[in-house]
Amino acid sequence: MRNLLYIVAVILVIGWLLGVFAYSAGGIIHILLVLAIVSIILSLIRRGV
């Protein structure tokens, strides 16, 4: 499950970076970044437990 969260986080960050350079997705880019950060934080919390 942890590997899946990391994969999702990486995909979301890559999508965010592509969107920043393309300037076409608007606010969705920032939502992708927030989702990536949340998934990384959740995986760190779960690893500690």
HELIX and SHEET records of a PDB file:
HELIX    1   1 ARG A    2  ALA A   22  1                                  21    
HELIX    2   2 ILE A   28  GLY A   48  1                                  21    
END                                                                             
